[in-house]
Amino acid sequence: MQTSSTLTPPAIRHDEWALSDVHGQYSDANSHADLYRFLMRWIDVSTHLNIGYSRFGQRHLTNANFTRLIDRIARPMLELYDDSVHRHDRRLLDIGSGRGGAAIHAHQSYGLEVLGIDITPYNVERANANARRRGVWPAVSFAEGDAQDLPIPEESRALVWSIESPAHFPDKKKFLHEVYRVLKPGGVFAFSDLLAVPTRVRQWPEFYKEFLRVWDVPYLETMETYSEALWELGFDLRKTEIVTKNNIDIYTGYARRYLTYFRIPGFYKWYTGRVRRRWGANLDNVREHLRHSYNALSRGTIDYGLFWAIKR
C-alpha cells in the first residue's frame, strides 16, 4: 500500500475539499476569507485577488503588484498572438475571473474585449459592479460558469487566459481540455498557477496538506504534469517560467514577519481588537492561515508557474 510520502504530488489531496469552501472564501463567508479582510489595509482585494509579482526593490503589498503580474502574463501572450492569424480578434476569455481586476486591466491597457467566467456568484456580481464603476462595461463583462464545463461554443475563442484560479479546480486536466475545446486552431492560451514541488512535497506531506486546506485547494499539479497534459491535448507549449522568487518568496517573508510580531507579549491581544474593529477580521483565523502557509512555503513545497501555449 502506498503512503502519501510516496505518491506523486497531484495524488496528494485535501480530501475534505468542497466547492462550497471556495465559494465561502471568495464570498467573505468562511474563516479563510479573514486573510483578505486583514489585507484590505494595504491592497484592493475588492477588485484583485492574485498574489502579484514584484522584482527586487519593488514594494509588494501595493495594488501595483497585481497589475505587474497581469502584465507579466499579458505581454508574452500578446507577442504570440500578434503573430497569429487571429490577431485582429481582440476578444479575451478570462477563466476564473474573480472580482474582475485582471479583465479590467486587460481592457484598459491592451484594448481587449473581455468575457470573464467565474463559478462563484459573489465574484461575478462584484466583478460586473467593478466594470461598471470603471466605465468599461459591457466591453468587460462577467458571467457564472464552470471552468470544467465552459458555457462557450467550440472553437469560438482565439485568446484565453486564467490567472491563479486553476489551483481551485478539482480536475485541472478537464479544465485544460475545455480550453482546448473553445480555442480556435492557432489560438493562444496563457495561465499562471501554484505548483507542487515533488521532492519537497514528498519530504513534507503534512505541511503541504495543511496549505491545501487553508487555501481551499483540492490538489496541485506540477510543472511536469501540466506540461505533459498540454502537449498530449494538442497544445504547442511555447514558454514556461517559474517566478516563485517574485511572489511566493515575498509572501513567505511577510508571513514570517507577522508571525514574529504576533509572538510579542501583549501585542497580539491589542492587535486582535484593532483588526476586528477596523477590518472585521478574526486575527486567530489570519494567524492560522499565515502559520500553515509559512510552514509549507518556507520548506519549498510550492512554486509559482507561468505558461504560454498555442493550440496546434
One Martini backbone bead per residue (centre of mass of N, CA, C, O) as a GRO file, in nm:
protein
  312
    1MET     BB    1   0.095   0.036   0.024
    2GLN     BB    2   0.062   0.361  -0.023
    3THR     BB    3   0.192   0.661   0.067
    4SER     BB    4   0.203   1.001   0.064
    5SER     BB    5   0.526   1.004   0.031
    6THR     BB    6   0.503   0.824  -0.261
    7LEU     BB    7   0.340   1.015  -0.402
    8THR     BB    8   0.238   1.217  -0.622
    9PRO     BB    9   0.123   1.532  -0.587
   10PRO     BB   10  -0.159   1.502  -0.744
   11ALA     BB   11  -0.238   1.266  -0.520
   12ILE     BB   12  -0.227   1.489  -0.309
   13ARG     BB   13  -0.503   1.566  -0.094
   14HIS     BB   14  -0.793   1.744  -0.005
   15ASP     BB   15  -1.042   1.543   0.106
   16GLU     BB   16  -1.249   1.793   0.215
   17TRP     BB   17  -1.308   1.922  -0.031
   18ALA     BB   18  -1.519   2.208  -0.136
   19LEU     BB   19  -1.687   2.433  -0.320
   20SER     BB   20  -1.812   2.589  -0.079
   21ASP     BB   21  -1.534   2.691   0.024
   22VAL     BB   22  -1.471   2.872  -0.212
   23HIS     BB   23  -1.716   3.048  -0.188
   24GLY     BB   24  -1.651   3.143   0.101
   25GLN     BB   25  -1.379   3.280   0.051
   26TYR     BB   26  -1.512   3.471  -0.200
   27SER     BB   27  -1.773   3.569   0.011
   28ASP     BB   28  -1.705   3.632   0.306
   29ALA     BB   29  -1.798   3.321   0.464
   30ASN     BB   30  -1.518   3.235   0.588
   31SER     BB   31  -1.224   3.203   0.762
   32HIS     BB   32  -1.038   3.251   0.501
   33ALA     BB   33  -1.139   3.554   0.449
   34ASP     BB   34  -0.970   3.705   0.671
   35LEU     BB   35  -0.717   3.763   0.507
   36TYR     BB   36  -0.849   3.979   0.320
   37ARG     BB   37  -0.934   4.170   0.543
   38PHE     BB   38  -0.644   4.221   0.641
   39LEU     BB   39  -0.534   4.326   0.351
   40MET     BB   40  -0.709   4.593   0.313
   41ARG     BB   41  -0.495   4.801   0.430
   42TRP     BB   42  -0.315   4.773   0.142
   43ILE     BB   43  -0.531   4.631  -0.057
   44ASP     BB   44  -0.751   4.562  -0.342
   45VAL     BB   45  -0.972   4.296  -0.286
   46SER     BB   46  -1.233   4.396  -0.450
   47THR     BB   47  -1.064   4.338  -0.740
   48HIS     BB   48  -0.808   4.178  -0.634
   49LEU     BB   49  -0.650   3.822  -0.591
   50ASN     BB   50  -0.369   3.808  -0.660
   51ILE     BB   51  -0.027   3.769  -0.562
   52GLY     BB   52   0.169   3.875  -0.767
   53TYR     BB   53   0.456   4.103  -0.875
   54SER     BB   54   0.812   4.131  -0.793
   55ARG     BB   55   1.094   4.305  -0.788
   56PHE     BB   56   1.369   4.423  -0.695
   57GLY     BB   57   1.260   4.701  -0.488
   58GLN     BB   58   0.963   4.625  -0.486
   59ARG     BB   59   0.663   4.665  -0.374
   60HIS     BB   60   0.402   4.437  -0.275
   61LEU     BB   61   0.187   4.589  -0.081
   62THR     BB   62   0.030   4.666  -0.364
   63ASN     BB   63  -0.153   4.724  -0.647
   64ALA     BB   64   0.089   4.696  -0.852
   65ASN     BB   65   0.140   4.387  -0.820
   66PHE     BB   66  -0.101   4.295  -0.983
   67THR     BB   67  -0.034   4.431  -1.264
   68ARG     BB   68   0.241   4.298  -1.302
   69LEU     BB   69   0.132   4.015  -1.344
   70ILE     BB   70  -0.050   4.068  -1.584
   71ASP     BB   71   0.179   4.174  -1.768
   72ARG     BB   72   0.358   3.919  -1.753
   73ILE     BB   73   0.138   3.758  -1.917
   74ALA     BB   74   0.040   3.944  -2.159
   75ARG     BB   75   0.289   4.008  -2.336
   76PRO     BB   76   0.364   3.723  -2.442
   77MET     BB   77   0.082   3.657  -2.544
   78LEU     BB   78   0.068   3.899  -2.757
   79GLU     BB   79   0.313   3.819  -2.919
   80LEU     BB   80   0.189   3.557  -3.021
   81TYR     BB   81  -0.077   3.682  -3.133
   82ASP     BB   82   0.050   3.883  -3.347
   83ASP     BB   83   0.140   3.609  -3.522
   84SER     BB   84  -0.146   3.544  -3.578
   85VAL     BB   85  -0.448   3.496  -3.757
   86HIS     BB   86  -0.615   3.643  -3.494
   87ARG     BB   87  -0.514   3.946  -3.424
   88HIS     BB   88  -0.808   4.099  -3.475
   89ASP     BB   89  -0.906   3.940  -3.227
   90ARG     BB   90  -0.998   4.110  -2.909
   91ARG     BB   91  -1.088   3.849  -2.751
   92LEU     BB   92  -1.124   3.756  -2.406
   93LEU     BB   93  -1.089   3.472  -2.196
   94ASP     BB   94  -1.170   3.460  -1.844
   95ILE     BB   95  -1.074   3.213  -1.615
   96GLY     BB   96  -1.138   3.291  -1.314
   97SER     BB   97  -1.208   3.625  -1.265
   98GLY     BB   98  -1.330   3.710  -1.011
   99ARG     BB   99  -1.331   4.073  -0.951
  100GLY     BB  100  -1.195   4.189  -1.249
  101GLY     BB  101  -0.905   4.316  -1.261
  102ALA     BB  102  -0.771   4.176  -1.508
  103ALA     BB  103  -0.984   4.249  -1.724
  104ILE     BB  104  -0.971   4.554  -1.693
  105HIS     BB  105  -0.669   4.579  -1.759
  106ALA     BB  106  -0.683   4.450  -2.043
  107HIS     BB  107  -0.853   4.682  -2.158
  108GLN     BB  108  -0.694   4.944  -2.070
  109SER     BB  109  -0.398   4.838  -2.184
  110TYR     BB  110  -0.496   4.638  -2.461
  111GLY     BB  111  -0.797   4.648  -2.587
  112LEU     BB  112  -0.975   4.426  -2.464
  113GLU     BB  113  -1.234   4.201  -2.491
  114VAL     BB  114  -1.414   4.077  -2.199
  115LEU     BB  115  -1.482   3.746  -2.071
  116GLY     BB  116  -1.592   3.639  -1.759
  117ILE     BB  117  -1.544   3.333  -1.567
  118ASP     BB  118  -1.737   3.225  -1.273
  119ILE     BB  119  -1.852   3.017  -0.998
  120THR     BB  120  -1.892   3.274  -0.813
  121PRO     BB  121  -2.142   3.490  -0.765
  122TYR     BB  122  -2.003   3.714  -0.603
  123ASN     BB  123  -1.782   3.774  -0.811
  124VAL     BB  124  -1.964   3.850  -1.047
  125GLU     BB  125  -2.100   4.089  -0.912
  126ARG     BB  126  -1.842   4.250  -0.845
  127ALA     BB  127  -1.721   4.264  -1.131
  128ASN     BB  128  -1.953   4.419  -1.269
  129ALA     BB  129  -1.937   4.660  -1.078
  130ASN     BB  130  -1.645   4.736  -1.146
  131ALA     BB  131  -1.689   4.783  -1.451
  132ARG     BB  132  -1.892   5.011  -1.416
  133ARG     BB  133  -1.718   5.197  -1.237
  134ARG     BB  134  -1.485   5.206  -1.476
  135GLY     BB  135  -1.634   5.220  -1.766
  136VAL     BB  136  -1.624   4.904  -1.929
  137TRP     BB  137  -1.909   4.844  -1.954
  138PRO     BB  138  -1.947   4.567  -2.181
  139ALA     BB  139  -1.647   4.505  -2.267
  140VAL     BB  140  -1.665   4.414  -1.962
  141SER     BB  141  -1.768   4.089  -1.855
  142PHE     BB  142  -1.979   3.865  -1.644
  143ALA     BB  143  -2.011   3.504  -1.571
  144GLU     BB  144  -2.139   3.214  -1.497
  145GLY     BB  145  -1.907   2.930  -1.454
  146ASP     BB  146  -1.740   2.631  -1.554
  147ALA     BB  147  -1.417   2.533  -1.627
  148GLN     BB  148  -1.525   2.218  -1.687
  149ASP     BB  149  -1.800   2.371  -1.836
  150LEU     BB  150  -1.812   2.573  -2.070
  151PRO     BB  151  -2.025   2.848  -2.196
  152ILE     BB  152  -1.871   2.771  -2.485
  153PRO     BB  153  -1.806   2.745  -2.793
  154GLU     BB  154  -1.654   2.582  -3.027
  155GLU     BB  155  -1.402   2.747  -3.162
  156SER     BB  156  -1.455   3.080  -3.051
  157ARG     BB  157  -1.155   3.131  -2.942
  158ALA     BB  158  -0.821   3.307  -2.947
  159LEU     BB  159  -0.827   3.403  -2.629
  160VAL     BB  160  -0.677   3.272  -2.323
  161TRP     BB  161  -0.712   3.296  -1.960
  162SER     BB  162  -0.552   3.211  -1.630
  163ILE     BB  163  -0.534   3.342  -1.285
  164GLU     BB  164  -0.478   3.100  -1.035
  165SER     BB  165  -0.753   2.935  -1.038
  166PRO     BB  166  -0.672   2.629  -1.092
  167ALA     BB  167  -0.618   2.544  -0.796
  168HIS     BB  168  -0.948   2.503  -0.746
  169PHE     BB  169  -0.961   2.273  -0.940
  170PRO     BB  170  -1.052   1.929  -0.939
  171ASP     BB  171  -0.992   1.920  -1.277
  172LYS     BB  172  -0.737   2.030  -1.469
  173LYS     BB  173  -0.755   1.857  -1.730
  174LYS     BB  174  -1.045   1.937  -1.797
  175PHE     BB  175  -0.984   2.235  -1.827
  176LEU     BB  176  -0.783   2.205  -2.064
  177HIS     BB  177  -0.990   2.073  -2.252
  178GLU     BB  178  -1.179   2.321  -2.263
  179VAL     BB  179  -0.980   2.514  -2.384
  180TYR     BB  180  -0.931   2.354  -2.641
  181ARG     BB  181  -1.226   2.358  -2.740
  182VAL     BB  182  -1.262   2.688  -2.755
  183LEU     BB  183  -1.025   2.703  -2.930
  184LYS     BB  184  -0.866   2.806  -3.189
  185PRO     BB  185  -0.669   2.744  -3.425
  186GLY     BB  186  -0.389   2.928  -3.308
  187GLY     BB  187  -0.450   2.985  -3.036
  188VAL     BB  188  -0.412   3.150  -2.715
  189PHE     BB  189  -0.260   3.032  -2.401
  190ALA     BB  190  -0.271   3.158  -2.060
  191PHE     BB  191  -0.107   3.078  -1.736
  192SER     BB  192  -0.142   3.058  -1.378
  193ASP     BB  193   0.018   2.867  -1.098
  194LEU     BB  194   0.026   2.655  -0.858
  195LEU     BB  195   0.301   2.435  -0.751
  196ALA     BB  196   0.430   2.137  -0.705
  197VAL     BB  197   0.715   2.001  -0.526
  198PRO     BB  198   0.799   1.686  -0.516
  199THR     BB  199   1.036   1.654  -0.312
  200ARG     BB  200   0.903   1.835  -0.087
  201VAL     BB  201   0.632   1.693  -0.055
  202ARG     BB  202   0.750   1.415   0.029
  203GLN     BB  203   0.891   1.543   0.287
  204TRP     BB  204   0.611   1.751   0.349
  205PRO     BB  205   0.295   1.650   0.351
  206GLU     BB  206   0.151   1.792   0.594
  207PHE     BB  207   0.213   2.085   0.520
  208TYR     BB  208   0.084   2.069   0.240
  209LYS     BB  209  -0.207   1.995   0.330
  210GLU     BB  210  -0.252   2.254   0.495
  211PHE     BB  211  -0.235   2.444   0.259
  212LEU     BB  212  -0.475   2.335   0.103
  213ARG     BB  213  -0.685   2.390   0.322
  214VAL     BB  214  -0.655   2.712   0.369
  215TRP     BB  215  -0.700   2.749   0.034
  216ASP     BB  216  -0.908   2.557  -0.097
  217VAL     BB  217  -0.737   2.304  -0.221
  218PRO     BB  218  -0.733   1.994  -0.365
  219TYR     BB  219  -0.481   2.034  -0.571
  220LEU     BB  220  -0.158   1.994  -0.742
  221GLU     BB  221   0.035   2.051  -0.986
  222THR     BB  222   0.303   2.034  -1.206
  223MET     BB  223   0.512   2.123  -1.442
  224GLU     BB  224   0.513   1.842  -1.577
  225THR     BB  225   0.205   1.772  -1.585
  226TYR     BB  226   0.120   2.017  -1.745
  227SER     BB  227   0.303   1.985  -1.992
  228GLU     BB  228   0.200   1.705  -2.076
  229ALA     BB  229  -0.103   1.776  -2.106
  230LEU     BB  230  -0.076   1.990  -2.325
  231TRP     BB  231   0.057   1.813  -2.539
  232GLU     BB  232  -0.160   1.583  -2.551
  233LEU     BB  233  -0.397   1.778  -2.646
  234GLY     BB  234  -0.246   2.009  -2.862
  235PHE     BB  235  -0.019   2.182  -2.752
  236ASP     BB  236   0.212   2.449  -2.794
  237LEU     BB  237   0.471   2.493  -2.580
  238ARG     BB  238   0.652   2.794  -2.564
  239LYS     BB  239   0.637   2.872  -2.240
  240THR     BB  240   0.814   2.874  -1.923
  241GLU     BB  241   0.786   2.982  -1.566
  242ILE     BB  242   0.955   3.053  -1.265
  243VAL     BB  243   0.833   3.305  -0.997
  244THR     BB  244   0.868   3.270  -0.685
  245LYS     BB  245   1.060   3.516  -0.608
  246ASN     BB  246   0.816   3.733  -0.701
  247ASN     BB  247   0.601   3.611  -0.458
  248ILE     BB  248   0.614   3.373  -0.258
  249ASP     BB  249   0.872   3.465  -0.107
  250ILE     BB  250   0.743   3.730  -0.014
  251TYR     BB  251   0.507   3.612   0.142
  252THR     BB  252   0.680   3.451   0.338
  253GLY     BB  253   0.809   3.699   0.471
  254TYR     BB  254   0.548   3.821   0.582
  255ALA     BB  255   0.461   3.580   0.751
  256ARG     BB  256   0.707   3.578   0.937
  257ARG     BB  257   0.675   3.864   1.049
  258TYR     BB  258   0.386   3.834   1.175
  259LEU     BB  259   0.446   3.590   1.355
  260THR     BB  260   0.646   3.751   1.524
  261TYR     BB  261   0.462   3.975   1.625
  262PHE     BB  262   0.249   3.776   1.765
  263ARG     BB  263   0.477   3.706   2.002
  264ILE     BB  264   0.437   3.964   2.136
  265PRO     BB  265   0.374   4.081   2.428
  266GLY     BB  266   0.039   4.211   2.396
  267PHE     BB  267   0.003   4.258   2.090
  268TYR     BB  268  -0.211   4.051   2.000
  269LYS     BB  269  -0.444   4.153   2.171
  270TRP     BB  270  -0.451   4.442   2.057
  271TYR     BB  271  -0.466   4.366   1.748
  272THR     BB  272  -0.727   4.206   1.749
  273GLY     BB  273  -0.915   4.447   1.808
  274ARG     BB  274  -0.829   4.628   1.571
  275VAL     BB  275  -0.895   4.437   1.335
  276ARG     BB  276  -1.194   4.402   1.400
  277ARG     BB  277  -1.279   4.705   1.391
  278ARG     BB  278  -1.153   4.789   1.104
  279TRP     BB  279  -1.193   4.485   0.922
  280GLY     BB  280  -1.347   4.221   1.045
  281ALA     BB  281  -1.117   4.036   1.159
  282ASN     BB  282  -0.991   3.726   1.256
  283LEU     BB  283  -0.679   3.673   1.383
  284ASP     BB  284  -0.678   3.370   1.428
  285ASN     BB  285  -0.725   3.299   1.127
  286VAL     BB  286  -0.480   3.445   1.015
  287ARG     BB  287  -0.264   3.293   1.172
  288GLU     BB  288  -0.327   3.015   1.061
  289HIS     BB  289  -0.279   3.083   0.767
  290LEU     BB  290   0.019   3.177   0.798
  291ARG     BB  291   0.136   2.925   0.932
  292HIS     BB  292   0.068   2.714   0.709
  293SER     BB  293   0.199   2.862   0.480
  294TYR     BB  294   0.485   2.883   0.596
  295ASN     BB  295   0.546   2.582   0.639
  296ALA     BB  296   0.535   2.520   0.327
  297LEU     BB  297   0.697   2.752   0.185
  298SER     BB  298   0.972   2.736   0.349
  299ARG     BB  299   1.003   2.425   0.220
  300GLY     BB  300   0.934   2.432  -0.100
  301THR     BB  301   0.640   2.304  -0.203
  302ILE     BB  302   0.597   2.581  -0.369
  303ASP     BB  303   0.518   2.707  -0.684
  304TYR     BB  304   0.532   2.953  -0.962
  305GLY     BB  305   0.360   2.941  -1.276
  306LEU     BB  306   0.415   2.993  -1.630
  307PHE     BB  307   0.206   2.986  -1.938
  308TRP     BB  308   0.255   2.932  -2.303
  309ALA     BB  309   0.014   2.859  -2.569
  310ILE     BB  310  -0.069   2.669  -2.870
  311LYS     BB  311  -0.298   2.560  -3.087
  312ARG     BB  312  -0.262   2.302  -3.326
   0.00000   0.00000   0.00000
